[in-house]
Amino acid sequence: MRRLVMAVAVAGISVGPLAAQTTAPTGGTMPEADPADVSSTDAIVTALYASISGAAGEARNWDRFRSLFIPEAKLIPSFVRPNNAKAEALVWAVDEYIEQAGAQLEENGFFEREISNVEERFEGIAHRFSTYDSRRTPDGDIIAKGINSIQLMWDGERWWIVNIFWRGVGPGDEIPARYWNQKG
């Protein structure tokens, strides 16, 4: 029996259940998405916010999160450090985002929601400025707000997130009125 276990390990064969995989339009694979999560731009953005949101101590469904993106997607926060007028950005792959931000989201509680959006489309591409606010609990005080610039792709069967580039606003900064569109 020990030889069989070692042979399986050396061969790289998994003996546990594998998450269903799907091929992205770029050729790589990601966990298979719930069709309801990727049927429209509204659905995929809702799934995006839901997958990172949850109470303190609550594990996130990171396979659900991964399933929304092409494998090569980037998540790019931009910011200006105090006492520095020059903007900076970090560039993370999907798994790097999970590694860098995931534990903090789960440990402290984090709820982010879209409060407004402006979307443009051409053929199978969409760009969405998604105005958001973030809280530690669903009804708690706002701890952050800003805009996620989300690039999306329709492959003929489903929507994919290609990249997210975002900027939070600080005290004294305002989100321009054109990014508030009466979304409930």
C-alpha positions as a Markdown table, in Angstrom:
| # | Residue | x | y | z |
|---|---|---|---|---|
| 1 | Met | 0.0 | 0.0 | 0.0 |
| 2 | Arg | 2.8 | 2.4 | 0.8 |
| 3 | Arg | 4.4 | 1.8 | -2.6 |
| 4 | Leu | 1.0 | 2.6 | -4.2 |
| 5 | Val | 0.7 | 5.9 | -2.3 |
| 6 | Met | 4.3 | 6.8 | -3.2 |
| 7 | Ala | 3.8 | 5.9 | -6.9 |
| 8 | Val | 0.7 | 8.1 | -7.0 |
| 9 | Ala | 2.5 | 11.0 | -5.3 |
| 10 | Val | 5.5 | 10.7 | -7.7 |
| 11 | Ala | 3.2 | 10.4 | -10.7 |
| 12 | Gly | 1.4 | 13.6 | -9.7 |
| 13 | Ile | -1.9 | 11.8 | -9.7 |
| 14 | Ser | -4.5 | 13.3 | -7.4 |
| 15 | Val | -6.5 | 10.8 | -5.3 |
| 16 | Gly | -8.9 | 13.4 | -4.0 |
| 17 | Pro | -11.8 | 15.0 | -5.8 |
| 18 | Leu | -10.9 | 17.7 | -8.3 |
| 19 | Ala | -12.9 | 20.9 | -8.8 |
| 20 | Ala | -14.5 | 20.9 | -12.2 |
| 21 | Gln | -12.3 | 23.0 | -14.6 |
| 22 | Thr | -13.3 | 25.0 | -17.6 |
| 23 | Thr | -11.1 | 26.3 | -20.5 |
| 24 | Ala | -10.8 | 30.1 | -20.7 |
| 25 | Pro | -10.8 | 31.9 | -24.0 |
| 26 | Thr | -7.1 | 32.4 | -23.5 |
| 27 | Gly | -6.5 | 28.6 | -23.4 |
| 28 | Gly | -5.7 | 28.2 | -19.7 |
| 29 | Thr | -8.1 | 26.6 | -17.2 |
| 30 | Met | -9.9 | 27.9 | -14.2 |
| 31 | Pro | -12.5 | 26.4 | -11.8 |
| 32 | Glu | -15.8 | 26.0 | -13.5 |
| 33 | Ala | -18.2 | 28.9 | -12.8 |
| 34 | Asp | -21.8 | 28.7 | -11.7 |
| 35 | Pro | -23.6 | 29.7 | -15.0 |
| 36 | Ala | -25.7 | 32.2 | -13.0 |
| 37 | Asp | -22.5 | 34.0 | -11.9 |
| 38 | Val | -21.3 | 34.6 | -15.5 |
| 39 | Ser | -24.5 | 35.1 | -17.5 |
| 40 | Ser | -24.4 | 38.9 | -17.6 |
| 41 | Thr | -22.1 | 41.7 | -16.6 |
| 42 | Asp | -24.4 | 42.5 | -13.6 |
| 43 | Ala | -24.2 | 38.8 | -12.5 |
| 44 | Ile | -20.4 | 38.5 | -12.7 |
| 45 | Val | -19.9 | 41.8 | -10.9 |
| 46 | Thr | -22.4 | 40.7 | -8.2 |
| 47 | Ala | -20.5 | 37.4 | -7.9 |
| 48 | Leu | -17.2 | 39.2 | -7.7 |
| 49 | Tyr | -18.3 | 41.3 | -4.7 |
| 50 | Ala | -20.1 | 38.4 | -3.0 |
| 51 | Ser | -17.0 | 36.2 | -3.3 |
| 52 | Ile | -14.7 | 38.6 | -1.4 |
| 53 | Ser | -17.4 | 39.6 | 1.2 |
| 54 | Gly | -18.1 | 37.8 | 4.5 |
| 55 | Ala | -18.0 | 38.0 | 8.2 |
| 56 | Ala | -14.9 | 37.9 | 10.3 |
| 57 | Gly | -13.7 | 34.3 | 10.6 |
| 58 | Glu | -15.7 | 33.2 | 7.5 |
| 59 | Ala | -13.8 | 31.4 | 4.8 |
| 60 | Arg | -14.3 | 32.7 | 1.3 |
| 61 | Asn | -15.0 | 30.5 | -1.7 |
| 62 | Trp | -11.8 | 31.3 | -3.5 |
| 63 | Asp | -12.6 | 28.8 | -6.3 |
| 64 | Arg | -15.8 | 30.8 | -7.0 |
| 65 | Phe | -13.6 | 33.9 | -7.1 |
| 66 | Arg | -11.1 | 32.3 | -9.5 |
| 67 | Ser | -13.9 | 31.0 | -11.8 |
| 68 | Leu | -14.8 | 34.6 | -12.7 |
| 69 | Phe | -11.4 | 35.4 | -14.3 |
| 70 | Ile | -9.3 | 34.5 | -17.2 |
| 71 | Pro | -6.1 | 32.8 | -15.9 |
| 72 | Glu | -3.9 | 35.7 | -16.9 |
| 73 | Ala | -6.1 | 38.4 | -15.2 |
| 74 | Lys | -4.5 | 41.1 | -13.1 |
| 75 | Leu | -5.9 | 42.9 | -10.1 |
| 76 | Ile | -4.3 | 46.3 | -9.8 |
| 77 | Pro | -4.8 | 48.6 | -6.8 |
| 78 | Ser | -3.6 | 52.1 | -7.2 |
| 79 | Phe | -2.9 | 54.6 | -4.4 |
| 80 | Val | -1.1 | 57.7 | -3.3 |
| 81 | Arg | 0.9 | 57.4 | -0.1 |
| 82 | Pro | 0.6 | 60.1 | 2.4 |
| 83 | Asn | 3.1 | 63.0 | 1.8 |
| 84 | Asn | 3.7 | 61.8 | -1.8 |
| 85 | Ala | 1.9 | 63.2 | -4.8 |
| 86 | Lys | 2.9 | 60.4 | -7.1 |
| 87 | Ala | 0.5 | 57.5 | -7.7 |
| 88 | Glu | 1.7 | 54.0 | -7.3 |
| 89 | Ala | 0.2 | 50.6 | -8.2 |
| 90 | Leu | 0.6 | 46.9 | -7.3 |
| 91 | Val | 0.0 | 44.3 | -9.9 |
| 92 | Trp | -1.3 | 40.9 | -8.7 |
| 93 | Ala | -2.3 | 37.7 | -10.5 |
| 94 | Val | -5.6 | 36.2 | -9.2 |
| 95 | Asp | -3.8 | 33.8 | -6.8 |
| 96 | Glu | -1.4 | 36.6 | -5.6 |
| 97 | Tyr | -4.5 | 38.7 | -4.7 |
| 98 | Ile | -5.9 | 35.8 | -2.7 |
| 99 | Glu | -2.5 | 35.4 | -1.0 |
| 100 | Gln | -2.0 | 39.1 | -0.3 |
| 101 | Ala | -5.5 | 40.1 | 0.7 |
| 102 | Gly | -7.5 | 36.9 | 1.4 |
| 103 | Ala | -6.4 | 36.3 | 5.0 |
| 104 | Gln | -7.1 | 39.9 | 6.0 |
| 105 | Leu | -10.5 | 39.8 | 4.4 |
| 106 | Glu | -11.4 | 36.6 | 6.3 |
| 107 | Glu | -9.8 | 37.7 | 9.6 |
| 108 | Asn | -11.3 | 41.1 | 9.9 |
| 109 | Gly | -14.6 | 40.8 | 8.1 |
| 110 | Phe | -15.2 | 42.6 | 4.8 |
| 111 | Phe | -18.3 | 43.5 | 2.8 |
| 112 | Glu | -17.9 | 45.3 | -0.4 |
| 113 | Arg | -20.8 | 46.3 | -2.7 |
| 114 | Glu | -21.4 | 48.1 | -5.9 |
| 115 | Ile | -23.4 | 51.3 | -5.2 |
| 116 | Ser | -23.3 | 52.6 | -8.8 |
| 117 | Asn | -21.9 | 51.8 | -12.2 |
| 118 | Val | -21.2 | 53.2 | -15.6 |
| 119 | Glu | -20.7 | 50.6 | -18.3 |
| 120 | Glu | -19.7 | 50.8 | -22.0 |
| 121 | Arg | -19.8 | 47.9 | -24.4 |
| 122 | Phe | -18.5 | 47.1 | -27.9 |
| 123 | Glu | -19.1 | 43.6 | -29.4 |
| 124 | Gly | -17.9 | 41.1 | -26.8 |
| 125 | Ile | -16.0 | 43.5 | -24.6 |
| 126 | Ala | -17.3 | 45.7 | -21.7 |
| 127 | His | -15.8 | 48.2 | -19.4 |
| 128 | Arg | -17.5 | 48.9 | -16.1 |
| 129 | Phe | -16.6 | 51.7 | -13.7 |
| 130 | Ser | -18.1 | 50.1 | -10.5 |
| 131 | Thr | -18.4 | 52.6 | -7.7 |
| 132 | Tyr | -18.1 | 50.7 | -4.4 |
| 133 | Asp | -18.1 | 51.0 | -0.7 |
| 134 | Ser | -16.6 | 48.7 | 1.9 |
| 135 | Arg | -17.5 | 47.8 | 5.5 |
| 136 | Arg | -16.4 | 45.4 | 8.2 |
| 137 | Thr | -20.0 | 44.2 | 8.7 |
| 138 | Pro | -23.0 | 44.5 | 6.3 |
| 139 | Asp | -24.5 | 47.5 | 8.1 |
| 140 | Gly | -21.3 | 48.9 | 9.6 |
| 141 | Asp | -19.6 | 52.2 | 9.0 |
| 142 | Ile | -18.0 | 52.7 | 5.6 |
| 143 | Ile | -14.2 | 52.0 | 5.8 |
| 144 | Ala | -13.4 | 52.6 | 2.1 |
| 145 | Lys | -14.9 | 53.7 | -1.1 |
| 146 | Gly | -13.7 | 54.1 | -4.6 |
| 147 | Ile | -14.0 | 52.9 | -8.2 |
| 148 | Asn | -13.2 | 49.5 | -9.7 |
| 149 | Ser | -12.4 | 49.7 | -13.4 |
| 150 | Ile | -13.4 | 46.2 | -14.6 |
| 151 | Gln | -12.6 | 44.9 | -18.0 |
| 152 | Leu | -14.9 | 42.0 | -19.1 |
| 153 | Met | -15.0 | 39.7 | -22.1 |
| 154 | Trp | -17.9 | 37.7 | -23.6 |
| 155 | Asp | -16.7 | 34.5 | -25.2 |
| 156 | Gly | -20.0 | 33.5 | -26.8 |
| 157 | Glu | -21.1 | 31.4 | -23.7 |
| 158 | Arg | -20.2 | 33.4 | -20.6 |
| 159 | Trp | -18.6 | 36.6 | -19.3 |
| 160 | Trp | -15.0 | 36.6 | -18.0 |
| 161 | Ile | -13.2 | 39.3 | -15.9 |
| 162 | Val | -10.0 | 40.2 | -17.8 |
| 163 | Asn | -8.6 | 42.8 | -15.3 |
| 164 | Ile | -9.6 | 45.0 | -12.4 |
| 165 | Phe | -7.8 | 48.3 | -11.8 |
| 166 | Trp | -9.0 | 50.3 | -8.8 |
| 167 | Arg | -8.5 | 53.4 | -6.8 |
| 168 | Gly | -10.0 | 54.1 | -3.4 |
| 169 | Val | -10.7 | 57.7 | -2.4 |
| 170 | Gly | -9.6 | 59.2 | 0.9 |
| 171 | Pro | -11.1 | 61.8 | 3.2 |
| 172 | Gly | -11.7 | 65.0 | 1.3 |
| 173 | Asp | -11.7 | 63.1 | -2.1 |
| 174 | Glu | -15.0 | 62.9 | -3.9 |
| 175 | Ile | -16.1 | 60.5 | -6.6 |
| 176 | Pro | -17.2 | 62.5 | -9.6 |
| 177 | Ala | -21.0 | 62.8 | -10.1 |
| 178 | Arg | -20.9 | 61.0 | -13.5 |
| 179 | Tyr | -20.1 | 57.8 | -11.6 |
| 180 | Trp | -23.3 | 58.0 | -9.5 |
| 181 | Asn | -26.2 | 56.7 | -11.6 |
| 182 | Gln | -29.1 | 56.1 | -9.2 |
| 183 | Lys | -28.4 | 52.4 | -8.7 |
| 184 | Gly | -30.3 | 51.2 | -5.6 |
